[in-house]
């Protein structure tokens, strides 16, 4: 088989041959080596990026008996900026009961341009949203769809706000809020940031979700080190204090006051675990002014000594 794979790769370098004819011939083989050869042929067909190649790939997706070959064909359809390729990806995600194929469809929807249709961004967005809120799909697939939405440039933060209440697990909500952080930071979306802040201070939400929401809100550029330091004094929950400390650390590259603010918070923080996280992130600022403070923490505690009575 390895020899035949090498021969297939080599013959594709010749311009004078009919590549598609050769590749179609490979797909017609049904011997013991055919599955691996079919996978390779499908990849080479995808590289042709012609209407004929697309037609062959669609046939493989719908009719090939081997799942691995169908998956390879579906992945190659990512290359094609067409209505039919998009439809196959969308239908596979919606209707297939095979998680691997669903995952491949999400990969295609994450990256496909489909620029020939002006309504494509909305159609792609809607296909992914449908997967996110579909409770019959696994959490892994739903999480993958959330991340694909995050990676689509046209998807605004408000989309995630609308989806949030339709999610039925904290893990999914955390994943969604991590995506919100990306949108808030990139697009400077104040409205979505304000929503994330409301979730962070919602006592009905779990600590994990609130922490993720705090990070999403803190990703907005208007949330400064000074503001976080002031807010820190109003926080009572240790998990939110840890999020505030991390947010301050994340600004240490652009705000030179971050290390000194962290030192002040560490000095006055009564919670041992919060102090430890503060020290952890302070050390990673690699600030010269933090060295003396960290060395001071390494010093043994002062003890009162009582002179020994002479014998």
Secondary structure, DSSP 4 states (H G I P E B T S, - for coil): -HHHHHHHHHHTT-TTS-HHHHHHHHHT--STTHHHHHHHHHHHHHHH-SHHHHHHHHHHHHH-S-HHHHHHHHHHGGG--SHHHHHHHHHHHHH---HHHHHHHHHHHHH---TT-TTHHHHHHHHHHHHHH-TTS-HHHHHHHHHHHHH-TT--HHHHHHHHTT--SHHHHHHHHHHHHHHHHHH--HHHHHHHHHHHT-TTS-HHHHHHHHHHHHTSTT--HHHHHHHHTT---HHHHHHHHHHHHHTTTT-TTHHHHHHHHHHH---HHHHHHHHHHHHTTT-HHHHHHHHHHHSPPP----PPPP-
